[in-house]
Amino acid sequence: MSEILFLAPNHEIAQVAQKVCDGSNDVAIEISRMDDAVSCARKAQENGYHVLISRGVTTWKIVNSEIELPVVDVSIGGYDIVRAYFEAKKIGEKIGIVDVEEVVGDIDSFAEVVEDKIIKYACSNDLDDISNGVQYLRDHGADVIMGKVAMANEARRQGMNSVVISSGIDSIRRAINEARRVNMVRKQEMKKAKQFKAILEFTYDGIIALDKEGKITVFNKASEKISGWNAERAIGKHITSVIPKAHCHRLLNTGQTEIGEILDIGDSKVIANRVPIVVDDKVEGVVTTFQQLERLQKLEGKVRRQLAERGLVAKFTFNDIIGQSISLKNTIAMAREYAGVDSTVLIYGQTGSGKEMFAHAIHNASSRIHEAFVAINCAALPENLLESELFGYVEGAFTGARKGGKAGMFEMAHGGTLFLDEVGEMSAMLQARLLRVIEQGEVMRLGDSSIIPVNVRLIAATHRNLRQMVEQQQFREDLYYRLNVLSLKIPPLKNREKDIISIAQKFLNEFCLRRGKAIGDFSTDAEKLLLKYDWPGNIRELRNAMERLAMRPWKEQIELNDVSNALLLDEAEITFNTSEKSDVSNEKDNSTDSILDKHISKIERSVIHNVLHESGGNKAEAARRLGISRTTLWRKLQENMQESTE
C-alpha cells in the first residue's frame, strides 16, 4: 500500500507527478479541488497514509485543520514564474502577481532581468486577502494576473485575465523526495514512540512526568494501579490534585534530584525517585518513578532463593557457632569487628575447626549480606580445573569447555564475598593470578583478552603456617601480605574443653531427631572420655563420631563403652578408668593418660591402615571415609611412620 498521497490541484500537475514517480508505488496521486482538500486529507488519514503532498491554499487549509498527518508543500520555482510570465505577456502588457511572500519576494530581481515592471501583491492564503490582492492589482492597472490556482480563479471571478503559475517537474520532484524523507523520519519517530510507550506501559514502576507548571503529562498503567487514578483523568491536572503526598512539584523550585524516599500512596508503600528535567539551566519539568516496596521485597526474596539454589548464600551466622569458652568468645568478638569493614581476612585453624563457618558468619554480619557468597576449596581441585573455576573461561578455551563459556568464581561473587578455603594448597602459577586479581580488581577469563572489573570481599583460610611457607619459598610473600590484612585464628577443639560436651550434645540431638530416636544423655565417664580425647579432626571429627553414636543402641544413658566405639577405640585396649576416686595419686593419673594416648595412637594407626587397604591405597577416598582432609591424612601417616620406627 502507498504511504504518501499527492493531492494534485489539476490534471496537469497530476500527470507531472505520475511521470516523476515513474511506476513507484509508494506515492498515490489524486486530483482534489481546493474545497474538497480537508475531507480528502481526513480520508487519507483514516486509510493509513503517512504523509500528504499538496499545493498552495490546499496545503494551508489542511495544515489549519485537525488533520495530524505531515503535509509537504509543492513550492514555486524560478522556472515556473518565468514560464507563467511569458504566457501572460501573450495576453496583456501590464503583468501583476498575487501570491504568498515566498513567491513574490524575489519578483523585482526577475523584473530587472526582463526589463519590465511587474506589479506585485503579497497575500496570505486566506481567500479574503487573495480577493483584496486581485483588487489591488486591477486598481494599479494590471492587464493580466499571475498566481496559483486560487489566485487565478479569483482574478477570473473579478473579470480579469489570469495565468496559473504551475509547478514544473523539478518542483514536484523536490516535493516528492521531501515527502519520502519525512515519511522515513516519521517511521523512525513512530518506532521510538512505540518503544517509549511499551516501556511506560509494561514497566512495573509507576512513571509520572510533569511540565514546568507541575501538571501531569505522562501517567502510565503502573501509576494508575498504585494511585487508583485513571490516566485520562490524571493527565492535565496538577500533581497535588492527584497524588498530594508525591511532592514531585517541589523539584521545580529546588532542581535537586531526590532518590529513595519512602512514601504512602493510596494503600501502598512506595520508594520514589525524582529527577528534574533541566533545559538551558532551567527546570522544565520533573520525572518521578515509584516502586512498590512489597514488590521489591518479593523480588529480593526470589533472588535470595535463586542464589540459595545455586549455593551462593552464606548459611551460618555467629549465632550458629556454639561455645562458651573464653578462646572462642574472643575469636567471635574479633570476627564481628572484621565483619564491619571490607578488608581481606585470613583465617587460620586446624582441619575441621570451623573456618568456613566463621567465613559464612562474617559475610552475614557485613554490609554485603544481600550479595552472593561463593566458596571454593583450593585443595579439592587439580590446578587446571581450579584455574577455570576461579577465573572462568570463554567458549573454545580448551577441550571440553562449555558452549558459551562459564563465569568464574570472582565474577559470580561480584559485589559479595569470595571464600578461598585451603588457600595454602594453591600452585605458584595460581598464586600469581590471584595476586593480580586482588591488586587490579579485575579478572580475565581463560582464552579471552577482555578485562572484567570485579568488586569482591575476599576471605581466605588455611590450616598451614603460611609465614613458614613464605620462608621456605612455597608461598608468595607478596600474596601472603595481600591476604593477611586481618588475621583470625580459630582455636582447636581440644583447647575448648568447656564447649566439647555442648557441641557433642547438639550434634547427637540432631542425628537422633533425624532417625526418630530418643535423645540420650552422657554418663560422667562418657563425658570424661570426650574431654580427654585429643580430637585431631576437631569439630568435623566430633560430628562424625556423634553420627556413628546415633546409630548405636544405648540404655538409659550413653556410657563409656558407647562413646569409645563411636570414637573407633578398642575397649579391650583401654585401661583408663574414668571412675577412679579423686584421691588417686597424680603419678597414677599421668600413667593412665600415657597408656590411653598410646592405645589411641595405636588404634588410630590401625583404623587408618584398614581404611587405606579398603580404599585400594587411594588416599583421597580414604580421607573422605575418615572425615578428614588429605593433608591431615598425610600428616598422620608421617607421624605414625615416625612412631613405628621409635
ABEGO torsion letter per residue (X at the ends): XBABBBBBABAAAAAAAAAAAGGBAABBBBBBBAAAAAAAAAAAAAAGBABBBBBEAAAAAAAABABABBBBBBBBBAAAAAAAAAAAAAABABBBBBBBAAAAAAAAAAAAAAGBBBBBBBBBABAAAAAAAAAAAAAAGBABBBEBAAAAAAAAAAGBBBBBBBBBAAAAAAAAAAAAAAAAAAAAAAAAAAAAAAAAAABABBBBBBBAAGBBABBBAAAAAAAGBBAAAABGBBAAAABAAAGAAAAAAAGBBBBGBBBBBEABBBBBBBBBBBBGGBBAEBBBBBBBAAAAAAAAAAAAAAAAAAGABBABBAAABBEABAAAAAAAAAAAAAAABABBBBBBEBBGAGAAAAAAAAAAABAAAABBBBBBBAAABBAAAAAAAAAEBBBGABBGBBBGEBBBAAAAABGBBBBBBGAAABBAAAAAAAAAAAAAGBBBBBGBABBBBBBBBBBBBBABBAAAAAAAGABBAAAAAAABABBBBBBBAAABAAAAAAAAAAAAAAAAAAAGBBBBBBBAAAAAAAAABAGAAEAAAAAAAAAAAAABBBBABBBAAAAAAAAGBBAAABABBAABBAABBAAAAAAAAAAAAAAAAAAAAAAAAAAAAAAGGBAAAAAAAAGBBAAAAAAAAAAAAAAAAX
